[in-house]
Amino acid sequence: MALDSNCLFCKIITGDIPADIVFRNENVVAFNDINPQAPVHVLIIPTLHVENAGDLAKVSPTLTADLFLAAAEIAAQHKLNGYRTVFNTGIEAGQSVFHAHLHVLGGRGLAWPPG
């Protein structure tokens, strides 16, 4: 799959829109969320344009694993004792940018249920 020239996150991947990048490899890019909900709130996106997590699993289970491997590395960088990973899939779940992205949240106690 190619990048989508109209997608906000694809533009971050290409550098057309600046972001506070905290991790990058050939398969994923991670950056600090501009509206953090915890002291650590990082978004990890695949470097392919895939609309949501459900589609991501169909396109590449390996790429899905790469997102979680990046999450573990980011958590280690931040010395988090625990962290939460979240995919919002679809409008009703709160997805607002339709490029699959994994939220990594930590740095404070996180309540359950989340909302």
MOPAC internal coordinates of N, CA, C and O (Angstrom, degrees):
PM7 1SCF
backbone

  N    0.0000 0     0.00 0     0.00 0    0    0    0
  C    1.4503 1     0.00 0     0.00 0    1    0    0
  C    1.5320 1   109.30 1     0.00 0    2    1    0
  O    1.2310 1   121.43 1   -35.98 1    3    2    1
  N    1.2704 1   114.87 1   144.02 1    3    2    1
  C    1.4622 1   121.47 1  -179.69 1    5    3    2
  C    1.5248 1   109.96 1   -92.71 1    6    5    3
  O    1.2310 1   121.30 1    -3.79 1    7    6    5
  N    1.2991 1   115.12 1   176.21 1    7    6    5
  C    1.4598 1   120.64 1   172.66 1    9    7    6
  C    1.5245 1   108.94 1   -82.01 1   10    9    7
  O    1.2310 1   121.17 1   -23.14 1   11   10    9
  N    1.3265 1   115.36 1   156.86 1   11   10    9
  C    1.4601 1   122.52 1   179.53 1   13   11   10
  C    1.5259 1   107.86 1  -106.66 1   14   13   11
  O    1.2310 1   120.22 1   -62.62 1   15   14   13
  N    1.3109 1   117.18 1   117.38 1   15   14   13
  C    1.4704 1   121.04 1  -175.62 1   17   15   14
  C    1.5233 1   113.30 1   -64.88 1   18   17   15
  O    1.2310 1   119.73 1   166.35 1   19   18   17
  N    1.3437 1   118.13 1   -13.65 1   19   18   17
  C    1.4571 1   121.40 1   178.22 1   21   19   18
  C    1.5259 1   113.09 1   -97.60 1   22   21   19
  O    1.2310 1   120.11 1   179.07 1   23   22   21
  N    1.3211 1   117.39 1    -0.93 1   23   22   21
  C    1.4632 1   122.00 1  -174.34 1   25   23   22
  C    1.5343 1   111.06 1   -92.01 1   26   25   23
  O    1.2310 1   120.80 1   -51.92 1   27   26   25
  N    1.3237 1   116.08 1   128.08 1   27   26   25
  C    1.4634 1   122.44 1   178.37 1   29   27   26
  C    1.5310 1   111.46 1   -54.50 1   30   29   27
  O    1.2310 1   120.33 1   131.85 1   31   30   29
  N    1.3232 1   116.97 1   -48.15 1   31   30   29
  C    1.4657 1   119.92 1  -176.82 1   33   31   30
  C    1.5270 1   111.84 1   -70.46 1   34   33   31
  O    1.2310 1   119.69 1   146.47 1   35   34   33
  N    1.3247 1   118.19 1   -33.53 1   35   34   33
  C    1.4656 1   119.94 1   174.96 1   37   35   34
  C    1.5290 1   110.32 1   -63.04 1   38   37   35
  O    1.2310 1   120.77 1   143.69 1   39   38   37
  N    1.3323 1   116.13 1   -36.31 1   39   38   37
  C    1.4621 1   120.24 1   178.21 1   41   39   38
  C    1.5277 1   111.11 1   -68.98 1   42   41   39
  O    1.2310 1   119.88 1   150.10 1   43   42   41
  N    1.3203 1   117.83 1   -29.90 1   43   42   41
  C    1.4678 1   120.60 1   173.93 1   45   43   42
  C    1.5235 1   109.53 1   -68.93 1   46   45   43
  O    1.2310 1   120.25 1   138.31 1   47   46   45
  N    1.3293 1   117.13 1   -41.69 1   47   46   45
  C    1.4642 1   121.23 1   178.37 1   49   47   46
  C    1.5245 1   110.64 1   -57.80 1   50   49   47
  O    1.2310 1   120.24 1   135.63 1   51   50   49
  N    1.3265 1   117.14 1   -44.37 1   51   50   49
  C    1.4689 1   120.89 1  -177.27 1   53   51   50
  C    1.5240 1   113.11 1   -79.68 1   54   53   51
  O    1.2310 1   120.10 1   168.09 1   55   54   53
  N    1.3319 1   117.42 1   -11.91 1   55   54   53
  C    1.4600 1   120.75 1  -178.15 1   57   55   54
  C    1.5118 1   113.58 1    89.03 1   58   57   55
  O    1.2310 1   119.97 1  -176.24 1   59   58   57
  N    1.3263 1   117.65 1     3.76 1   59   58   57
  C    1.4641 1   120.56 1   178.86 1   61   59   58
  C    1.5233 1   111.94 1   -70.01 1   62   61   59
  O    1.2310 1   120.47 1   153.29 1   63   62   61
  N    1.3211 1   116.70 1   -26.71 1   63   62   61
  C    1.4630 1   122.29 1   174.09 1   65   63   62
  C    1.5248 1   106.75 1  -120.71 1   66   65   63
  O    1.2310 1   119.66 1   -52.31 1   67   66   65
  N    1.3299 1   118.26 1   127.69 1   67   66   65
  C    1.4622 1   119.88 1  -178.59 1   69   67   66
  C    1.5248 1   111.56 1   -71.69 1   70   69   67
  O    1.2310 1   121.46 1   -30.79 1   71   70   69
  N    1.3190 1   114.82 1   149.21 1   71   70   69
  C    1.4604 1   122.15 1   175.01 1   73   71   70
  C    1.5156 1   107.77 1  -151.15 1   74   73   71
  O    1.2310 1   120.95 1   -21.31 1   75   74   73
  N    1.3087 1   115.79 1   158.69 1   75   74   73
  C    1.4617 1   121.92 1   177.98 1   77   75   74
  C    1.5341 1   107.52 1   -84.48 1   78   77   75
  O    1.2310 1   120.77 1   -96.95 1   79   78   77
  N    1.3369 1   116.14 1    83.05 1   79   78   77
  C    1.4641 1   122.73 1  -176.75 1   81   79   78
  C    1.5288 1   109.37 1   -70.71 1   82   81   79
  O    1.2310 1   120.89 1   -51.12 1   83   82   81
  N    1.3303 1   115.90 1   128.88 1   83   82   81
  C    1.4677 1   120.95 1   179.71 1   85   83   82
  C    1.5262 1   112.35 1  -114.02 1   86   85   83
  O    1.2310 1   120.39 1   168.00 1   87   86   85
  N    1.3370 1   116.86 1   -12.00 1   87   86   85
  C    1.4671 1   121.31 1   179.95 1   89   87   86
  C    1.5157 1   107.50 1  -162.22 1   90   89   87
  O    1.2310 1   121.18 1   -38.33 1   91   90   89
  N    1.3346 1   115.35 1   141.67 1   91   90   89
  C    1.4656 1   119.95 1   177.08 1   93   91   90
  C    1.5206 1   108.49 1  -154.62 1   94   93   91
  O    1.2310 1   121.41 1   -42.51 1   95   94   93
  N    1.3232 1   114.90 1   137.49 1   95   94   93
  C    1.4509 1   121.06 1   166.14 1   97   95   94
  C    1.5188 1   107.30 1  -143.84 1   98   97   95
  O    1.2310 1   119.32 1    10.42 1   99   98   97
  N    1.3133 1   118.90 1  -169.58 1   99   98   97
  C    1.4673 1   119.51 1  -175.13 1  101   99   98
  C    1.5262 1   113.19 1   -67.47 1  102  101   99
  O    1.2310 1   119.87 1   159.26 1  103  102  101
  N    1.3370 1   117.86 1   -20.74 1  103  102  101
  C    1.4615 1   121.08 1  -174.69 1  105  103  102
  C    1.5253 1   115.54 1  -105.84 1  106  105  103
  O    1.2310 1   120.28 1   156.54 1  107  106  105
  N    1.3297 1   117.07 1   -23.46 1  107  106  105
  C    1.4670 1   120.33 1  -176.07 1  109  107  106
  C    1.5230 1   111.28 1  -141.41 1  110  109  107
  O    1.2310 1   121.69 1   -24.00 1  111  110  109
  N    1.3248 1   114.37 1   156.00 1  111  110  109
  C    1.4645 1   123.07 1   171.65 1  113  111  110
  C    1.5216 1   106.09 1  -130.85 1  114  113  111
  O    1.2310 1   120.69 1   -44.22 1  115  114  113
  N    1.3357 1   116.29 1   135.78 1  115  114  113
  C    1.4649 1   120.77 1   179.07 1  117  115  114
  C    1.5218 1   108.88 1  -125.54 1  118  117  115
  O    1.2310 1   121.51 1   -40.23 1  119  118  117
  N    1.3274 1   114.71 1   139.77 1  119  118  117
  C    1.4621 1   119.60 1  -178.67 1  121  119  118
  C    1.5228 1   109.48 1  -148.33 1  122  121  119
  O    1.2310 1   121.32 1   -23.75 1  123  122  121
  N    1.3248 1   115.08 1   156.25 1  123  122  121
  C    1.4584 1   120.69 1   178.79 1  125  123  122
  C    1.5219 1   110.00 1   -68.07 1  126  125  123
  O    1.2310 1   121.21 1   -44.01 1  127  126  125
  N    1.3367 1   115.29 1   135.99 1  127  126  125
  C    1.4570 1   121.26 1   178.41 1  129  127  126
  C    1.5289 1   109.23 1   -66.74 1  130  129  127
  O    1.2310 1   120.14 1   -40.73 1  131  130  129
  N    1.3330 1   117.33 1   139.27 1  131  130  129
  C    1.4698 1   120.23 1  -179.70 1  133  131  130
  C    1.5229 1   112.13 1   -76.92 1  134  133  131
  O    1.2310 1   120.24 1   167.90 1  135  134  133
  N    1.3347 1   117.15 1   -12.10 1  135  134  133
  C    1.4583 1   122.04 1   177.80 1  137  135  134
  C    1.5334 1   108.21 1  -130.47 1  138  137  135
  O    1.2310 1   120.37 1  -111.01 1  139  138  137
  N    1.3365 1   116.90 1    68.99 1  139  138  137
  C    1.4639 1   119.64 1  -171.58 1  141  139  138
  C    1.5246 1   113.34 1   -64.79 1  142  141  139
  O    1.2310 1   121.57 1   -40.05 1  143  142  141
  N    1.3356 1   114.60 1   139.95 1  143  142  141
  C    1.4560 1   122.17 1   178.21 1  145  143  142
  C    1.5247 1   111.64 1  -105.66 1  146  145  143
  O    1.2310 1   120.39 1  -176.03 1  147  146  145
  N    1.3175 1   116.86 1     3.97 1  147  146  145
  C    1.4699 1   124.01 1   177.29 1  149  147  146
  C    1.5237 1   106.84 1  -157.08 1  150  149  147
  O    1.2310 1   119.96 1   -15.59 1  151  150  149
  N    1.3360 1   117.67 1   164.41 1  151  150  149
  C    1.4624 1   119.07 1   178.73 1  153  151  150
  C    1.5374 1   113.30 1   -55.23 1  154  153  151
  O    1.2310 1   120.43 1   144.17 1  155  154  153
  N    1.3186 1   116.78 1   -35.83 1  155  154  153
  C    1.4641 1   121.75 1   171.22 1  157  155  154
  C    1.5249 1   106.20 1  -113.08 1  158  157  155
  O    1.2310 1   120.45 1   -61.01 1  159  158  157
  N    1.3222 1   116.74 1   118.99 1  159  158  157
  C    1.4672 1   121.92 1   176.52 1  161  159  158
  C    1.5194 1   106.40 1  -144.62 1  162  161  159
  O    1.2310 1   121.59 1   -80.04 1  163  162  161
  N    1.3142 1   114.55 1    99.96 1  163  162  161
  C    1.4567 1   122.19 1  -176.33 1  165  163  162
  C    1.5214 1   108.47 1  -115.53 1  166  165  163
  O    1.2310 1   120.83 1   -38.94 1  167  166  165
  N    1.3235 1   116.02 1   141.06 1  167  166  165
  C    1.4581 1   121.94 1   173.03 1  169  167  166
  C    1.5217 1   108.34 1  -104.34 1  170  169  167
  O    1.2310 1   120.73 1   -47.31 1  171  170  169
  N    1.3209 1   116.21 1   132.69 1  171  170  169
  C    1.4580 1   121.69 1   177.65 1  173  171  170
  C    1.5199 1   107.24 1  -116.55 1  174  173  171
  O    1.2310 1   120.94 1   -54.93 1  175  174  173
  N    1.3307 1   115.80 1   125.07 1  175  174  173
  C    1.4629 1   120.43 1  -176.03 1  177  175  174
  C    1.5280 1   109.96 1  -124.24 1  178  177  175
  O    1.2310 1   120.92 1   -32.79 1  179  178  177
  N    1.3375 1   115.85 1   147.21 1  179  178  177
  C    1.4645 1   118.16 1   173.06 1  181  179  178
  C    1.5213 1   109.83 1   -73.27 1  182  181  179
  O    1.2310 1   120.82 1   -27.90 1  183  182  181
  N    1.3239 1   116.04 1   152.10 1  183  182  181
  C    1.4596 1   120.39 1   179.43 1  185  183  182
  C    1.5272 1   111.88 1   -81.92 1  186  185  183
  O    1.2310 1   120.27 1  -173.17 1  187  186  185
  N    1.3084 1   117.08 1     6.83 1  187  186  185
  C    1.4625 1   123.65 1   169.88 1  189  187  186
  C    1.5182 1   107.56 1  -109.32 1  190  189  187
  O    1.2310 1   120.10 1   -33.27 1  191  190  189
  N    1.3168 1   117.42 1   146.73 1  191  190  189
  C    1.4611 1   119.60 1   176.51 1  193  191  190
  C    1.5201 1   108.83 1   -80.74 1  194  193  191
  O    1.2310 1   121.15 1   -68.97 1  195  194  193
  N    1.3130 1   115.40 1   111.03 1  195  194  193
  C    1.4570 1   123.53 1   175.11 1  197  195  194
  C    1.5207 1   105.00 1  -131.18 1  198  197  195
  O    1.2310 1   120.04 1   -49.43 1  199  198  197
  N    1.3264 1   117.53 1   130.57 1  199  198  197
  C    1.4613 1   121.19 1  -169.17 1  201  199  198
  C    1.5231 1   114.53 1   -63.50 1  202  201  199
  O    1.2310 1   119.82 1   138.58 1  203  202  201
  N    1.3253 1   117.94 1   -41.42 1  203  202  201
  C    1.4638 1   118.98 1  -175.57 1  205  203  202
  C    1.5171 1   110.94 1  -154.23 1  206  205  203
  O    1.2310 1   120.64 1    -5.18 1  207  206  205
  N    1.3251 1   116.39 1   174.82 1  207  206  205
  C    1.4649 1   121.46 1  -175.82 1  209  207  206
  C    1.5191 1   112.14 1   -63.70 1  210  209  207
  O    1.2310 1   119.76 1   144.52 1  211  210  209
  N    1.3251 1   118.06 1   -35.48 1  211  210  209
  C    1.4570 1   120.65 1   178.05 1  213  211  210
  C    1.5192 1   111.64 1   -61.91 1  214  213  211
  O    1.2310 1   120.85 1   137.64 1  215  214  213
  N    1.3201 1   115.98 1   -42.36 1  215  214  213
  C    1.4644 1   120.29 1   177.82 1  217  215  214
  C    1.5185 1   111.16 1   -71.62 1  218  217  215
  O    1.2310 1   120.15 1   145.51 1  219  218  217
  N    1.3120 1   117.31 1   -34.49 1  219  218  217
  C    1.4603 1   121.76 1  -179.76 1  221  219  218
  C    1.5203 1   110.85 1   -59.60 1  222  221  219
  O    1.2310 1   120.41 1   135.83 1  223  222  221
  N    1.3207 1   116.83 1   -44.17 1  223  222  221
  C    1.4608 1   120.96 1  -179.85 1  225  223  222
  C    1.5256 1   110.87 1   -62.44 1  226  225  223
  O    1.2310 1   120.19 1   146.94 1  227  226  225
  N    1.3317 1   117.24 1   -33.06 1  227  226  225
  C    1.4672 1   121.21 1   178.77 1  229  227  226
  C    1.5261 1   111.48 1   -74.34 1  230  229  227
  O    1.2310 1   120.91 1   142.00 1  231  230  229
  N    1.3404 1   115.86 1   -38.00 1  231  230  229
  C    1.4650 1   120.97 1  -177.33 1  233  231  230
  C    1.5239 1   110.97 1   -72.39 1  234  233  231
  O    1.2310 1   120.65 1   135.84 1  235  234  233
  N    1.3440 1   116.36 1   -44.16 1  235  234  233
  C    1.4591 1   118.73 1  -175.25 1  237  235  234
  C    1.5242 1   111.85 1  -162.95 1  238  237  235
  O    1.2310 1   120.29 1   -80.75 1  239  238  237
  N    1.3274 1   117.04 1    99.25 1  239  238  237
  C    1.4705 1   118.64 1   173.91 1  241  239  238
  C    1.5295 1   111.90 1   -59.17 1  242  241  239
  O    1.2310 1   120.43 1   148.84 1  243  242  241
  N    1.3256 1   116.79 1   -31.16 1  243  242  241
  C    1.4647 1   120.72 1   178.83 1  245  243  242
  C    1.5228 1   110.66 1   -65.31 1  246  245  243
  O    1.2310 1   120.61 1   138.57 1  247  246  245
  N    1.3216 1   116.44 1   -41.43 1  247  246  245
  C    1.4606 1   120.74 1   178.39 1  249  247  246
  C    1.5241 1   110.74 1   -65.33 1  250  249  247
  O    1.2310 1   120.57 1   142.47 1  251  250  249
  N    1.3169 1   116.51 1   -37.53 1  251  250  249
  C    1.4603 1   120.57 1   175.42 1  253  251  250
  C    1.5237 1   109.65 1   -59.33 1  254  253  251
  O    1.2310 1   120.31 1   135.19 1  255  254  253
  N    1.3084 1   117.01 1   -44.81 1  255  254  253
  C    1.4703 1   121.32 1   177.84 1  257  255  254
  C    1.5277 1   110.60 1   -61.85 1  258  257  255
  O    1.2310 1   120.17 1   142.02 1  259  258  257
  N    1.3304 1   117.28 1   -37.98 1  259  258  257
  C    1.4705 1   120.85 1   179.40 1  261  259  258
  C    1.5322 1   111.46 1   -60.31 1  262  261  259
  O    1.2310 1   120.19 1   144.27 1  263  262  261
  N    1.3392 1   117.24 1   -35.73 1  263  262  261
  C    1.4603 1   120.34 1   177.80 1  265  263  262
  C    1.5360 1   110.18 1   -63.35 1  266  265  263
  O    1.2310 1   120.64 1   136.52 1  267  266  265
  N    1.3370 1   116.38 1   -43.48 1  267  266  265
  C    1.4604 1   119.71 1  -179.54 1  269  267  266
  C    1.5255 1   112.22 1   -71.80 1  270  269  267
  O    1.2310 1   119.61 1   146.83 1  271  270  269
  N    1.3210 1   118.36 1   -33.17 1  271  270  269
  C    1.4678 1   120.89 1   174.80 1  273  271  270
  C    1.5326 1   109.88 1   -64.24 1  274  273  271
  O    1.2310 1   120.54 1   139.16 1  275  274  273
  N    1.3253 1   116.56 1   -40.84 1  275  274  273
  C    1.4677 1   120.47 1   176.70 1  277  275  274
  C    1.5225 1   110.24 1   -64.66 1  278  277  275
  O    1.2310 1   119.97 1   140.79 1  279  278  277
  N    1.3394 1   117.66 1   -39.21 1  279  278  277
  C    1.4694 1   121.07 1   178.15 1  281  279  278
  C    1.5180 1   110.67 1   -59.51 1  282  281  279
  O    1.2310 1   120.16 1   136.26 1  283  282  281
  N    1.3205 1   117.30 1   -43.74 1  283  282  281
  C    1.4718 1   120.90 1   179.58 1  285  283  282
  C    1.5281 1   110.73 1   -63.99 1  286  285  283
  O    1.2310 1   120.39 1   140.13 1  287  286  285
  N    1.3246 1   116.85 1   -39.87 1  287  286  285
  C    1.4617 1   119.92 1   178.93 1  289  287  286
  C    1.5304 1   111.45 1   -66.63 1  290  289  287
  O    1.2310 1   120.56 1   138.16 1  291  290  289
  N    1.3227 1   116.53 1   -41.84 1  291  290  289
  C    1.4659 1   120.96 1   178.40 1  293  291  290
  C    1.5238 1   110.47 1   -64.33 1  294  293  291
  O    1.2310 1   120.05 1   138.19 1  295  294  293
  N    1.3207 1   117.50 1   -41.81 1  295  294  293
  C    1.4721 1   121.14 1   177.38 1  297  295  294
  C    1.5236 1   110.30 1   -61.60 1  298  297  295
  O    1.2310 1   120.11 1   139.32 1  299  298  297
  N    1.3130 1   117.39 1   -40.68 1  299  298  297
  C    1.4691 1   120.74 1   178.29 1  301  299  298
  C    1.5275 1   110.60 1   -65.83 1  302  301  299
  O    1.2310 1   120.03 1   139.21 1  303  302  301
  N    1.3281 1   117.55 1   -40.79 1  303  302  301
  C    1.4695 1   121.36 1   178.17 1  305  303  302
  C    1.5258 1   110.91 1   -58.70 1  306  305  303
  O    1.2310 1   120.89 1   142.48 1  307  306  305
  N    1.3280 1   115.90 1   -37.52 1  307  306  305
  C    1.4661 1   121.72 1  -178.20 1  309  307  306
  C    1.5318 1   112.51 1   -89.86 1  310  309  307
  O    1.2310 1   120.84 1  -178.56 1  311  310  309
  N    1.3474 1   116.00 1     1.44 1  311  310  309
  C    1.4746 1   121.55 1  -179.91 1  313  311  310
  C    1.5272 1   111.97 1    54.69 1  314  313  311
  O    1.2310 1   121.00 1  -137.48 1  315  314  313
  N    1.3348 1   115.70 1    42.52 1  315  314  313
  C    1.4630 1   120.76 1   179.67 1  317  315  314
  C    1.5276 1   109.64 1   -79.31 1  318  317  315
  O    1.2310 1   120.72 1   -48.30 1  319  318  317
  N    1.3271 1   116.23 1   131.70 1  319  318  317
  C    1.4642 1   120.60 1   175.14 1  321  319  318
  C    1.5167 1   111.10 1   -76.23 1  322  321  319
  O    1.2310 1   120.53 1   154.60 1  323  322  321
  N    1.3023 1   116.58 1   -25.40 1  323  322  321
  C    1.4539 1   123.66 1   176.75 1  325  323  322
  C    1.5080 1   108.19 1  -156.85 1  326  325  323
  O    1.2310 1   121.04 1   -23.04 1  327  326  325
  N    1.3044 1   115.62 1   156.96 1  327  326  325
  C    1.4638 1   120.38 1   178.99 1  329  327  326
  C    1.5157 1   109.21 1  -156.74 1  330  329  327
  O    1.2310 1   121.15 1   -17.59 1  331  330  329
  N    1.3126 1   115.41 1   162.41 1  331  330  329
  C    1.4624 1   122.03 1   179.51 1  333  331  330
  C    1.5241 1   108.12 1  -115.54 1  334  333  331
  O    1.2310 1   120.97 1   -40.78 1  335  334  333
  N    1.3251 1   115.75 1   139.22 1  335  334  333
  C    1.4614 1   121.82 1   171.90 1  337  335  334
  C    1.5217 1   107.88 1  -115.39 1  338  337  335
  O    1.2310 1   120.97 1   -43.45 1  339  338  337
  N    1.3345 1   115.75 1   136.55 1  339  338  337
  C    1.4605 1   120.90 1  -175.61 1  341  339  338
  C    1.5217 1   110.07 1  -141.54 1  342  341  339
  O    1.2310 1   121.25 1   -48.23 1  343  342  341
  N    1.3334 1   115.21 1   131.77 1  343  342  341
  C    1.4577 1   122.29 1   165.52 1  345  343  342
  C    1.5187 1   106.96 1  -107.21 1  346  345  343
  O    1.2310 1   119.61 1   -51.37 1  347  346  345
  N    1.3212 1   118.35 1   128.63 1  347  346  345
  C    1.4655 1   122.43 1   168.53 1  349  347  346
  C    1.5224 1   105.61 1   -99.37 1  350  349  347
  O    1.2310 1   120.62 1   -60.53 1  351  350  349
  N    1.3291 1   116.43 1   119.47 1  351  350  349
  C    1.4612 1   120.70 1  -175.46 1  353  351  350
  C    1.5199 1   109.47 1  -118.35 1  354  353  351
  O    1.2310 1   120.84 1   -74.86 1  355  354  353
  N    1.3222 1   116.00 1   105.14 1  355  354  353
  C    1.4565 1   122.12 1  -179.97 1  357  355  354
  C    1.5168 1   112.59 1    97.39 1  358  357  355
  O    1.2310 1   121.01 1   -20.00 1  359  358  357
  N    1.3027 1   115.67 1   160.00 1  359  358  357
  C    1.4650 1   122.75 1  -177.49 1  361  359  358
  C    1.5213 1   111.49 1   -58.03 1  362  361  359
  O    1.2310 1   119.92 1   134.75 1  363  362  361
  N    1.3276 1   117.76 1   -45.25 1  363  362  361
  C    1.4622 1   120.50 1  -176.92 1  365  363  362
  C    1.5260 1   112.56 1   -64.16 1  366  365  363
  O    1.2310 1   120.04 1   158.58 1  367  366  365
  N    1.3173 1   117.52 1   -21.42 1  367  366  365
  C    1.4625 1   121.27 1   177.98 1  369  367  366
  C    1.5234 1   111.87 1   -92.09 1  370  369  367
  O    1.2310 1   120.10 1   177.03 1  371  370  369
  N    1.3294 1   117.41 1    -2.97 1  371  370  369
  C    1.4529 1   121.02 1   178.27 1  373  371  370
  C    1.5187 1   114.80 1    98.88 1  374  373  371
  O    1.2310 1   119.96 1  -170.95 1  375  374  373
  N    1.3310 1   117.69 1     9.05 1  375  374  373
  C    1.4652 1   118.79 1   177.49 1  377  375  374
  C    1.5204 1   108.75 1   -69.23 1  378  377  375
  O    1.2310 1   120.61 1   -54.45 1  379  378  377
  N    1.3339 1   116.44 1   125.55 1  379  378  377
  C    1.4618 1   120.44 1  -178.24 1  381  379  378
  C    1.5235 1   112.39 1  -115.77 1  382  381  379
  O    1.2310 1   119.79 1   159.11 1  383  382  381
  N    1.3239 1   118.00 1   -20.89 1  383  382  381
  C    1.4614 1   122.08 1   173.96 1  385  383  382
  C    1.5206 1   105.55 1  -117.15 1  386  385  383
  O    1.2310 1   120.58 1   -57.45 1  387  386  385
  N    1.3172 1   116.50 1   122.55 1  387  386  385
  C    1.4577 1   120.40 1  -172.37 1  389  387  386
  C    1.5263 1   111.86 1   -92.21 1  390  389  387
  O    1.2310 1   122.53 1  -118.90 1  391  390  389
  N    1.3231 1   112.76 1    61.10 1  391  390  389
  C    1.4627 1   125.95 1   169.62 1  393  391  390
  C    1.5207 1   102.31 1  -138.06 1  394  393  391
  O    1.2310 1   119.79 1   -58.78 1  395  394  393
  N    1.3103 1   118.01 1   121.22 1  395  394  393
  C    1.4692 1   121.09 1  -176.22 1  397  395  394
  C    1.5248 1   110.21 1   -47.46 1  398  397  395
  O    1.2310 1   120.66 1   -45.00 1  399  398  397
  N    1.3155 1   116.33 1   135.00 1  399  398  397
  C    1.4662 1   120.28 1   177.60 1  401  399  398
  C    1.5174 1   109.76 1  -152.01 1  402  401  399
  O    1.2310 1   122.03 1   -41.08 1  403  402  401
  N    1.3157 1   113.71 1   138.92 1  403  402  401
  C    1.4566 1   122.41 1   179.44 1  405  403  402
  C    1.5213 1   108.26 1  -102.53 1  406  405  403
  O    1.2310 1   120.62 1   -57.16 1  407  406  405
  N    1.3202 1   116.41 1   122.84 1  407  406  405
  C    1.4633 1   121.25 1   174.96 1  409  407  406
  C    1.5246 1   108.40 1   -84.63 1  410  409  407
  O    1.2310 1   120.53 1   -43.97 1  411  410  409
  N    1.3171 1   116.60 1   136.03 1  411  410  409
  C    1.4608 1   122.71 1   170.93 1  413  411  410
  C    1.5218 1   105.87 1  -117.16 1  414  413  411
  O    1.2310 1   120.72 1   -60.93 1  415  414  413
  N    1.3381 1   116.23 1   119.07 1  415  414  413
  C    1.4610 1   122.09 1  -177.79 1  417  415  414
  C    1.5209 1   109.70 1  -122.62 1  418  417  415
  O    1.2310 1   120.89 1   -41.95 1  419  418  417
  N    1.3199 1   115.91 1   138.05 1  419  418  417
  C    1.4573 1   120.07 1   177.39 1  421  419  418
  C    1.5084 1   111.20 1  -174.33 1  422  421  419
  O    1.2310 1   121.42 1     5.69 1  423  422  421
  N    1.3077 1   114.89 1  -174.31 1  423  422  421
  C    1.4480 1   120.30 1   178.54 1  425  423  422
  C    1.5306 1   113.20 1    95.36 1  426  425  423
  O    1.2310 1   120.22 1  -179.19 1  427  426  425
  N    1.3211 1   117.19 1     0.81 1  427  426  425
  C    1.4632 1   122.82 1   175.14 1  429  427  426
  C    1.5261 1   107.15 1  -158.31 1  430  429  427
  O    1.2310 1   120.27 1   -13.30 1  431  430  429
  N    1.2999 1   117.09 1   166.70 1  431  430  429
  C    1.4560 1   120.37 1   174.41 1  433  431  430
  C    1.5236 1   109.93 1   -65.14 1  434  433  431
  O    1.2310 1   120.61 1   -42.90 1  435  434  433
  N    1.3134 1   116.45 1   137.10 1  435  434  433
  C    1.4630 1   121.79 1  -179.15 1  437  435  434
  C    1.5151 1   109.35 1  -114.36 1  438  437  435
  O    1.2310 1   120.63 1   -52.61 1  439  438  437
  N    1.3124 1   116.40 1   127.39 1  439  438  437
  C    1.4694 1   121.66 1  -176.28 1  441  439  438
  C    1.5256 1   111.11 1   -79.92 1  442  441  439
  O    1.2310 1   121.23 1   -17.69 1  443  442  441
  N    1.3347 1   115.25 1   162.31 1  443  442  441
  C    1.4543 1   121.78 1   174.54 1  445  443  442
  C    1.5003 1   108.84 1  -137.18 1  446  445  443
  O    1.2310 1   117.23 1   -45.14 1  447  446  445
  N    1.3107 1   122.88 1   134.86 1  447  446  445
  C    1.4565 1   124.47 1     2.15 1  449  447  446
  C    1.5242 1   112.04 1   -74.24 1  450  449  447
  O    1.2310 1   120.72 1   -22.24 1  451  450  449
  N    1.3298 1   116.22 1   157.76 1  451  450  449
  C    1.4477 1   119.88 1  -174.10 1  453  451  450
  C    1.5127 1   114.91 1   -73.66 1  454  453  451
  O    1.2310 1   118.24 1   160.84 1  455  454  453
  N    1.2877 1   120.96 1   -19.16 1  455  454  453
  C    1.4423 1   118.77 1   179.19 1  457  455  454
  C    1.4711 1   112.30 1   146.90 1  458  457  455
  O    1.2310 1   120.10 1   180.00 1  459  458  457

